[in-house]
Amino acid sequence: MSTKSFRQQWLFTRTSYYLKQTGLSFIEMMMTIIISMLLISYLSGMYLSAEKNSTMQIALNTIKENSQISSQIFRKVISQAGHIGCTRFTKNFHINNHTDLSFTSTDKMTYYINDNQSSGLTIKNLSIENNVVLKDMRSDSIIYSSSEMSVKTGEVLAISNCKVIDMFIVKDISQLDDGTQKITTNEPLSQRYKKGSEIRKFESYSYYIADTGRSDSHNTSINALYVIDENQSKNELLEGIQHMQVDIDDKKGGVKIVLTFKTYDLEKNWIIYAVSRN
């Protein structure tokens, strides 16, 4: 074989080998890319799944916490419904009422339906805190009381000797040098109460569900539990409650409340049972 033929053969062999090696590297590179893409897709799926599970767990924890808070709120206020101090509402018991407000054994706890078809619950009672009459009344409309509980003009109070109750509006209030409060009633009371009689504030709270005006990450409106008192002071208590259903057993004084919580895409119902002690 001539030198020229040998050189041509050698170049052909080297070129073929180089092409084979280059082709193998290209296939390996493509396999690496495909495997990498599959791995990235798998890891992305795992991440999204973990993120969703984390979001759902946060939602569950939020609902659980809000459920417990709502139970505490409603059980406390319902237990106090109809509280009138040292006496109790009975069938024949009534309050000498000198106001336009209704407060009886039958309306101490009532429910109503809002425009959004959710129930509202109204609780009425006399305050736990009280003042004491310091002097026997010598006038049908002037009371001298202690000042543990601050009193303002226009507030609704009730005075009781544990047998009779008069509910009235504070026409005037003044503080004497010794700390005694001089209260003038809007109308003459049914009797002149003796020293030691109790004075309490009338309280009325309505609980209902309403739109907060805020939206979540999905641009869905957020509802919340609100309370409004007898002075029309409104407060937001818990967000994420979409609906409330109330059923009252008048004979047993029991209440069943079904709250629908919604956080993210999770929706759960929570049932609360509570009883009035009064």
Secondary structure as GFF3:
##gff-version 3
##sequence-region A 1 278
A	DSSP	alpha_helix	3	79	.	.	.	ID=ss1
A	DSSP	beta_strand	96	97	.	.	.	ID=ss2
A	DSSP	beta_strand	109	113	.	.	.	ID=ss3
A	DSSP	beta_strand	119	126	.	.	.	ID=ss4
A	DSSP	beta_strand	131	132	.	.	.	ID=ss5
A	DSSP	beta_strand	142	145	.	.	.	ID=ss6
A	DSSP	beta_strand	156	160	.	.	.	ID=ss7
A	DSSP	beta_strand	165	175	.	.	.	ID=ss8
A	DSSP	beta_strand	181	185	.	.	.	ID=ss9
A	DSSP	beta_strand	198	215	.	.	.	ID=ss10
A	DSSP	beta_strand	221	229	.	.	.	ID=ss11
A	DSSP	beta_strand	234	239	.	.	.	ID=ss12
A	DSSP	beta_strand	241	249	.	.	.	ID=ss13
A	DSSP	beta_strand	254	263	.	.	.	ID=ss14
A	DSSP	beta_strand	266	275	.	.	.	ID=ss15
###
